[in-house]
Amino acid sequence: MMVRRRVPGDRGIAAPTGQMQPIFVGGTGRSGTTVTARLLGAHPACYEIPIEVRFITDPGGLCDLADGRTTFRRFRRRLLNHWFRWQLASGEERGLYLVLEREAIEAALPALRDGLGRSPWQAAGAFVHQLLDPLAASAGAGNWVEMTPPNARTAPDLLRMFPDMRLIHSVRDGRDVACSVAALHWGPSTPHEALDWWADSLEEVFAAGERVPPDRVLIVHLEQLVGDDREAELGRICAFLGLDVHPALREYFGANVTAERAHVGRWTDDIPRAGWPAFETHYEALVDRMRERGRPI
């Protein structure tokens, strides 16, 4: 992953006086969150944070800290170690070090600690703005886009932390999600097990979305974003976020957000043809169950 690190003194334009409006993208994992976030980042008004920052909505993160489910000491340790630099199974390194200096993070922590006793959710939100707003400002953008998948599952907490936030919940065909997850080291190891994981995770995300006002969450199905009515779907996203369909956004959309690049239908390659009937039957049963509950799938 090639990510431009911010260097000391590289401030670009001056940061705005007020805090920026956060845009979050989330889903079950392997559900198109990266595709959606990068699309939004093509708009000049939006800065896509090129990594999953993770420290806001991961277990033990800011949401847990503000709600009293973890301690400041534990949060600080995890922030400056695990979330700052961590390693994939492939050996590739990820983490906040790609976009933030350790000194900047440490300088913001005392205000967070002091504010937790008075107004924990406000203090947590201010901490995030102090770290992430300058990144967007340096890029000349007016807001930032963060794409950690659990964002969708923690929508009510995000709204408490950021009263003006907007969340895009990315939904993808569960068969493709299952095959993608089964190929990785962190989830279920077989496509059928991953299908059940997908359905359980998606149900949890839908339930969380019902606990926030409908004007704060937009459900976007990846297959619609790359399908026949893709222009209308792009317009729906922009209208939700109050953005114009900028030429730079449209150019990126046409070149990069396609069915081929989104690997739509990958399950037909990953599942042997003889296994298609059982896999589809399993998938359809899960979808029917969600539809019976009124889920938009």
N, C-alpha and C positions, 0 to 999 in steps of 0.2 A: 504494500500500500504506500503510494507516494503522497505524503501530506506535507504541506508547507508549514514549517514551524514558525511561530511568532518569535522574533528576536527582540531583546531589550531595545527600546527606543523606536521600534517600528510601530508607530501609532496610526499612521494614515490620517484620515480625517478625524476631527475632534468628536469624541463621544457625545451623544445627545444629552440634554439636561435630564430628561425623564427616562424611565426604564422602557426597554423595548418590549413589544408584544411577543410572547413566545409562541412558536408553532411546534407542536409535537406530532410525531408520526409513530404509530405503534401497531402491534398485531400479535399473532401467535408465535412469531419467529418463522423465518423463511416464507413470509407471506407477502413480500413485495415492499417492505418498508424502505429498503435502500433505493429501489426504483423510484418510489414516490418522493423521498427526500431529495434525491438528486434532481428530479424534475423541478421541484420547487426552488432548489438552489440555482437553477438556470435563470430565474427571474432576478433582475437587478435589485429589487427591493428585499430579497431574501438571501441570507447567508446560510448555506448548509454546513453545519459542523461536520467535518469529514470523518468523524469517528462516532461510535456510540459512547457517550460520556459515562453512562452507567451509574454514576454516583447519586443520581437523583432518585431513581425508581428501583434499582436493584435491592435485594434483601440487605438490610443493614445500612441503607442509604439515607438520603435526606428525608424522604417521606417517613421512614421508620424513626428517624431522629426527632422530627417535629412532633410525631405522635407518641413519643415516649417509649418506643419499642426497642431502642438501642440507646447507648450512652454516647456523649460527645467524644469521650476518649476512644471508644471502639470505632466510631465513625472516622475520626481523624486518622487513626492508624490504618484503616482500610483505604481511605482516600489517598494518603501519601505513599502507600505501598501497592496494594493490589490494583486499584483503579488508575494509579499514576503510570504503572508499567506492568503489563502482564504478557504472557506468551501463549500463543496458540499451539496446538499439538504439532503443527508443521514447523514450529520454531520461530515463526514470524511474531514480532513484538507489536503489541497494541497498547493504547492507553492515553491518558491525558497529556503525557510528556510530548506527544506529537503536536499539540496545539497550545499548551500552556507551560509557563515556567513554574517550577516548584516554588520559587520565591513568591510569585503572585498568589498561589494558593495559600501558602502559609500566612501571607499578609492579610488575607481575607478571613481567616479562621477566628481571630479574637472577637470580631464584631458578631460573628455567628454565635459563638459561645455566650457572649454577654446578652444577646437578644433572645436566647432560648427561654430564659426564665420569664420574660415579659410577654412576648408574642412570637411563639416558636415558628408558626407557619410564615409569618411575615419576614422573620429573620432568615429563614431558609430560602425564601424567594429572593431576598436582597443579596444573599450570598451567591446564588446562581447568576443573578444579573451582574454582580461585580466581576465575575469571572468570564461570562460569555458575551455580554454586551460589547466590550471592546473588540472582540474578534469580528463581530458583524460591522461595527463602526469602521474598523480598519479596512474592511472590504467595500465600504461605501454603501452598505445595506442598512435598512431601517428596522429589520427584525432578524431573528435566527430560527433555524429549523433543527430540531434534535430528534434522532431516530432510534433510540433504544427501544426494542420491541415491548418490554413490560410497561411502557408508557400507557398503552391502551388499557391494561389491566388495573392501573392505578389512577385512572381518570379522576375519580372524586378527590383523591389526595392532591393531584396536580392542580385542580381547580381551587382548593384551599390555599395552595402555595402561590398560585398565579391567577388571580381573579379574572384576568382578561385573556387567558390562554385559549388557543384553539387546538383541537386534536383531530388528526386524520387517522381513522382506523382502517388499515389496509387488510383486505380479505382476499384470499387466494383459494383456488380449487384445492380441496383437501387432499385429493390424490397426488397432486404435484407437491404439496407441502410435505406429505408423508414420505414420498420418495426422496425429497431433498434432505429431510431430517434423518432418515434412516442411513444416509450415506455419511453422516457426521458422527463425531465421537461423544457429543453431549446429550443425545436424546435416545429414544427407543431405537433398537437396532434392526427391527424388521418393519417393512412397510405397513403391515396390518396393525402392529402395535403402535406405529406412528400415526395411523389413522385415528385410533382411539385417543391418543394424546392430543391430536389436532382438535377433535370434537370437544373434548373436555376443556382445553385451553380456550377455544373460541367461545364456548358457553360462558366461561368465566369473564371474558372480555365483554361480551354482549351485556351481561348482567351489570358490569361496572359502568358501561356506557349509559344504561338506563338511570343511573343515579346522578347524572349531570344534565343540565338543560340541553335540549336538542339542538340549540343553536351553537353549542360548543363542540359538538362531535359530528364528524362527517364520515360515513362509511363508504369506502371506495373499493369496489371489486376490481382486482387487477385485470381480469379477463375483459371487463367493460372498458377499462382504460386503454387496452390495446386492440379492442374489437371494432366492429363496423361503425359504432356510434361514438368513437373515441373523441371526436371534436366536442360533442355535447358534454362528455364526461370531464374533459379539460375545462370547459367553461363553468361547469358546476363547481369544480374545485376552486377556481379563481374567484367565483362569486362568493363562496363560503368564506374565503380569506380576505375578501375585499381587494383583490388584485385585478389588474387589467391583464388581458392575454397579450403580453409583451412579445414583440418579434423574436427576441432572444429565447424566450420560453417556447414559443411555437417552433423555432428552428431545432432546439434540443429535442422537443417532443417528437417531431417528425423523424429525426435521425436515430434516436436512442430508445424511445419507449415503443417498442414493437413486440409482437407476439413471439418472434424468434429470439430476441434478446431477453424476454421475460421467461423463456423456456416453457411456454404454455403447452400443455399436453406431454410433458416430459415423462409422465408415468407410463405412457404407452411404449416408451423405449426401455424404461427401467424394470417393468414387470413383464415376465415372459408371457407370450400370447395365451398360453394355456391357463395362466392364472388370472387373466382379465375378468372372466365372469364372477369369480369369487370376490375379487377386489372391488369390482363395481357394485356388487350386491352389498358388500360391507359398507361401502361409501354411501350408497343410496339410503340404507337404513339409518345411518347417522344423520344425514341431511333431512330425511323425513321427520326424525325425532325433533330436530331443531326447528323445522318449519311448523310442527304441531305446537311448539311453544311460541310461535309468532316471530321467530328470529328472521331477519332479512337476509336470507341466503337462498 
